[in-house]
Amino acid sequence: MESLRRPAAQAGTAEIIDFDEALLAACPPELRQDLMTEASMLADACSADDRPQELEAIARSLSDGARQAGMGRARARRLAAAIRSIARG
């Protein structure tokens, strides 16, 4: 969990944890790999010039509740985290 923490700006300030990275780190390795593979396939479908913006829009849509039939809320949220991870590079 230490690797997920961002350095605090000043002593005595609050710790900031990247929720998406923590969510992915909490997934079993096989599920995490499946999510990253699916996110990579979506990234490949985006144009190179607009890829980060397009991926962020897809992730936001999934986080806001838009998902295909058969995809539960938890799966959509985890996939959104994987997509954001790829969008950040």
KASUL-V915698 format. One record per residue. N is the residue number from 0. RES is the residue in three letters. SS is DSSP state (@ for helix, = for strand, . for the rest). PSI is psi as a letter, one per 40 degrees, with the letter a starting at -180 (NA if undefined). D_CENTER is the distance of its C-alpha to the mean C-alpha in Angstrom with 1 decimal. Layout:
# KASUL-V915698
N:RES:SS:PSI:D_CENTER
N:RES:SS:PSI:D_CENTER
This chain:
# KASUL-V915698
0:MET:.:d:16.3
1:GLU:@:d:18.3
2:SER:@:e:16.0
3:LEU:@:e:13.2
4:ARG:=:h:15.8
5:ARG:=:i:16.5
6:PRO:.:h:20.3
7:ALA:.:i:22.1
8:ALA:.:d:24.1
9:GLN:.:i:27.3
10:ALA:.:h:28.8
11:GLY:.:e:28.6
12:THR:.:i:25.5
13:ALA:.:i:22.6
14:GLU:.:i:19.8
15:ILE:=:h:16.3
16:ILE:=:h:13.5
17:ASP:.:h:9.8
18:PHE:@:d:8.7
19:ASP:@:d:5.0
20:GLU:@:d:6.9
21:ALA:@:d:9.6
22:LEU:@:d:8.2
23:LEU:@:d:7.4
24:ALA:@:d:10.7
25:ALA:.:e:12.4
26:CYS:.:i:12.0
27:PRO:.:i:15.1
28:PRO:@:d:15.0
29:GLU:@:d:16.0
30:LEU:@:d:13.2
31:ARG:@:d:10.5
32:GLN:@:d:12.5
33:ASP:@:d:12.8
34:LEU:@:d:9.1
35:MET:@:d:8.9
36:THR:@:d:12.2
37:GLU:@:d:11.5
38:ALA:@:d:8.7
39:SER:@:d:11.4
40:MET:@:d:14.0
41:LEU:@:d:12.5
42:ALA:@:d:12.2
43:ASP:@:d:15.8
44:ALA:@:e:16.9
45:CYS:.:i:16.2
46:SER:.:i:18.9
47:ALA:.:d:18.7
48:ASP:.:d:19.9
49:ASP:.:e:17.4
50:ARG:@:d:14.3
51:PRO:@:d:12.1
52:GLN:@:d:13.5
53:GLU:@:d:13.3
54:LEU:@:d:9.7
55:GLU:@:d:9.1
56:ALA:@:d:11.7
57:ILE:@:d:10.4
58:ALA:@:d:7.1
59:ARG:@:d:9.8
60:SER:@:d:12.1
61:LEU:@:d:10.3
62:SER:@:d:9.7
63:ASP:.:e:13.3
64:GLY:.:e:14.6
65:ALA:.:h:15.3
66:ARG:.:i:15.0
67:GLN:.:i:17.5
68:ALA:.:h:20.3
69:GLY:.:e:19.7
70:MET:.:h:16.0
71:GLY:.:i:15.8
72:ARG:@:d:13.9
73:ALA:@:d:12.3
74:ARG:@:d:11.2
75:ALA:@:d:9.9
76:ARG:@:d:7.8
77:ARG:@:d:6.5
78:LEU:@:d:6.2
79:ALA:@:d:4.5
80:ALA:@:d:1.6
81:ALA:@:d:3.4
82:ILE:@:d:4.6
83:ARG:@:d:3.8
84:SER:@:d:4.7
85:ILE:@:d:7.4
86:ALA:@:d:8.3
87:ARG:@:e:9.1
88:GLY:.:NA:11.0
